[in-house]
Amino acid sequence: MCHILTFRILETRHACSQDDGLDSYTWTTYDPRQGGVQVIKDSPNNVEITTEFLKVPSGKYGGSWGARIKGKPINPALPSRVSTIFYMGMEGLGGLDMITDEDENGIDGPMEFAGYSPDLDEFSIHIIDGPNNRVITHGPHAEDFVGRLGKTHFVGLRISPEKLWTAKDWILQSLLSRASPLAEKYRHTNPTPDPSFVLQLPDEIVTASNLYAIQKSFDGEFQFDVIFQSGNTLQKIDGATIDHGISALTAAFTDRFKAIFPISDSYLTPDRNGLESFSQAITSNLFGGIGYFYGTSIVDEGLISEWDQEDEYTHDEDSDQNEPQQGPRLTEPRALLTATPSRSFFPRGFYWDEGFHLLHIGEWDNDLSLEILKNWIDLIDENGWVAREQILGEEARSRVPPEFQTQVPTIANPPTLTMAVTAFINRLKFHNGGPLNTNVGMHTGDMQLPIFGFEKNAQPGSDYLTYDNGLRFLRGIYRPLRRHYDWFRRTQRGQIKQYGRKARSRTEAYRWRGRTETHILPSGMDDYPRAAAHAGELHLDLISWMGFFTRTMRDIAEFIGETEDTASFAEIERAIIHNIDDLHWNEEAEMYCDVGVSADDESEHVCHKGYLSLFPFMLSLLSPDSPHLGPILDLLRHPDHLWSPYGIRSLSASHPDFGSGENYWRGPIWMPMNYLILQSLHNTYAATEGPYQERAKEIYQELRRNVVNNVYKEYQRTGYVWEQYDALTGEGRRSHPFTGWTSLVTLILAEKY
């Protein structure tokens, strides 16, 4: 565990919190296999920090890496005095020792540490100053500190391994413990000593330390390197390695990025270079947000919402427990490799988001996307459930309000991982010369075929694009994914016969479990208007997701040769598509709607114009010659409802709830939904002959330009991409940087659907 901590007296920086008031921070270049460059602009501290990170794979234990940390004033006319603390900790078996001789007044020159762990074997860590650093050695009372000025200061602490994530608190406590008596000594003097004279680590190491912090203070521009050298390789790295490696990495990354994510000729812009840099940065920040998480979760099998108490489908008859355990409990620790929606605000895995993340990651590095996908699939339990939010361990729980920490095994989330599976099948078919799926809503049209400027199998992360490897992967995930699919059909089923509802299938209807009066968090569209809470509700978005899930399972079964399953899934898919029309189409309103239960206990449509109304269209479940497509396109394009100059709104501007309450999904523009809309237009409705083809083409071109222009404009204005965008002004709202699914703009620019 290695981190950089920068601070001045009242402006401590650690995790780039969005409350820090930073101008921006982003990876401008990042390849998960090689490293990259990150830039942090911090005007309150008048410093721009650049971190360059280079991986050097070699040997049996992963190889070595180097990091260069550089800083310079944002405004050269103003002081720029910062102190950086690099810290590293050791969890589990092994140890870490400081090799450099201790000195109670600090260290001149490089520092060296040596360590061992079963996973890393022997290694060393070197911390080396750049050639032109300046430090503060003069000022009031400098003579009292003369032996310590201009030195590197350090501390070694022994803390419980499970508390290493609180390293910042321990380090600051150590620093302030030394500074407090000095502050008291000079409290009545004027002027006081420079803060860098007082705020220094104590240069002490306790026995068996497992947390080390190294502090350097600078005046103006600075640079230092941190080098992790594996003892299992003969290849040594140094500052020159970083110099040459970063230069080569950034050049190769830019060339490869332009080949994989080119701005298509159909997107005319006078600022192509700026748009390319923007696209590269948001993609890099998505990749830079991939992390490994490990820990326990809180689960409550007995927690059932009010409307699910008497539900015949809520109790999971396939569970190996006769009665669910009552009350929350900690699970066994689990591991997860995943991308994250926002490094600063949502630094953990979200099921709803991850399927969209993997569409983007898979275009760049197929095998990495499959490794992440497999990690998620490995979380599916014996009953077929996986928690919608992966809050693994005490550190993760510290970032989540208590009311959202407990996960419930009857609660689902949109099964977006199926999108990643479908995208992989299409890449696999393309790579091996097979026909692409042209009816799954995720197929690749002629303009979307992955064009890499490399020979086959030369592209990094392409091992599983060979037929045998791809087939083996799909066979490996088929059973757990089938278990997950069956869990959805078993636990989220809705009622048809109980309310005399007419439908061609008597089984295919669905309802999200775990709602409240005002929210359906499991749907992902938390506060979107719905029918009154009732066990007899039917949810349009969920039956649509199940149609897509079924189609994906059919595609996998067909690919791996499960003939009977293929036929079964095809039959279920037809039944779902029929029931979407039979149960959810409202002829009078000319739109798809949820189904609720009236005060007279009668089934009724509950229609709220917005994203919900578009689901059969967004997931390409609607035939291009469907008579319902025209009214859907009318709704989509109507400026009084969903259309805006910035993208498609989540709720009609004419709806009485528009912009009301917390206004999360009640108007704001969300990138994943706009991506799905553009995808369905481009791949299905604009690509297939039919009565609405030309209209679909026109809407696609105009919407694509609106979405890209607005996100880019806000990025230029604010330095960030955002969780959502204002429905009336297009301004970025809520979490930032949100380079999870908002980075889908890169795919939209490159027309990778």
Disulfide bonds with the S-S distance in Angstrom:
Cys593-Cys607 1.96
